[in-house]
Amino acid sequence: MDITIHSSFLPHTDPDASLVFYRDVLGFEVRLDVGYEGMRWITVGPVGQPSTAIVLHPPAANPGITDDERQTIIELMAKGSYFGVNLATTDLDATFAKLEASDAEVVQEPTEQPYGVRDCAFRDPAGNMVRIQEVR
């Protein structure tokens, strides 16, 4: 069996702010930017890795959830406990410095973890946790 991760989904509350974070700060390329009924789905991914993508989507896009559930999702996003993504880099210190200079919300500075990785953490504009591990 040959299975890969093609795309992962992260909710956004402000498509333009999310676009700036993922495109301008992280350096991802925009693959799709689709609007429908006042909502936007933006697909981004690392340059040179066309088979891996993140779809930034509106959290209210699911018609099967109630207004109360939608509000709960927004509250969990703001705390950084709803969704997240783990990324990797070969130069964690340089990546951290670039993100910190962009005024992204720092959650954790580069740290050697007891489980064998060195990583840092930020929140994207929607509150999603973005952890970045150093590739060794």
N, C-alpha and C positions, 0 to 999 in steps of 0.2 A: 504494500500500500504506500502511495506517495501523497502525503497530505502536507500542505503548507498553510500559513496564515495569509490570507489575501487582503482582508481589511478588518479593521476593528472600529468600533463606533464610540465616539465621545460626544456628549451633549454640549451645546453652547447656549449662552444667553444673549450674546452679542456677536453676530457673525463677523462684523468688521474688526472688532477687537481680537477675536479668535484668529482671524486671517492674519493680522499683524503679528501675533505671537508665533503661530506655526510657520508662516512664510518668512517674515522679516527677521524674527529673532532666532528661531531654530533653523531657518534656511531650507525648509521643505518647499517642494514645488507644488503648485496648485494644479490638480489634474481635472477636476470638475468643480463648477460652481453653479448649482441648479436652484432656481427659485420656483416656488409653487404656493399659491394662495398666501402670499406675504411671509413665507418661511423660506429658509435657505439651507441647503445641504452642500457642504464644501468638502471635497475629497483632496487631501494633501498626502504627500509622502516624501521620503528621502530621495534626493537627487541620485540618479543612477541605480535606483532600486524600484523599478516599475511594478514589481509584483507585490509590494508591501504598501499599504495605505491606511490612513485614518480618515474616517468619514465624520466630520463635525456636523451634528444634526440638531434640530430644535427639539428640546425635551417635550414640547407640547404636541408633537407630531402624531402621537399614538391616539387615535380616536376612541380607544377602549378604556381610557383612564378618566377618572372623575376629576373635577376641579380640586377637590381636597388632595387627591393623590398627586396631581400636578404640582400643587403647592408644597407638598412633602418632598417631592423630587427637587424642586428649586432650593428648598432649605438644606437638603443633604448635599447638593452641589456646592452651595456657598460654604459649607463646612469642609469640603474636600473629601467627603466620605461616601459619595455616590459612585463615581467612576474614576478610573485612573489608567495610566499607561506607563510601562517601563520601557525606557529607551537605553541605548548604549553609545558610548564614545570612547575613542582611544586616548583622548586628552581631557580628563574630567575637570582639571583646574581651569583650563582655557574656556571650556564650555560653561562652567559655573560663572566665571568672570563676565562672559558675554551676557548671560542671562541676568546676572545681578545688575549689570550696567543698564539693562533695558527696563529696570524697575519692576521686573517680574517679582511676585511675592515669594520670598525665600522661606521654605519650610525647614530645610536642613542643609547646612554647609557640607562640603565633601567630608565624609566620615568613613573610617574603616569599620565595617560591620563585623560582629562576632560570627556571622554565618559565612564569612569568606569573600565578601565583595566590598568594594569602595564605591560609595554613591552619594548623591545629593538629591534634594527634592525641592520642587517649586509647585505653585498652583498656577494653572492657566487662567485667563480672564473669567472663565465660568466657574472656577473653583476646583476643577478636576486636578487630582494629584498627578504630577509628572515627575517620576523618579528617573534619574539618569545614572546608570552604572558604568564604571570604567572597565573597558575590555582589556584583559591581561593576556 
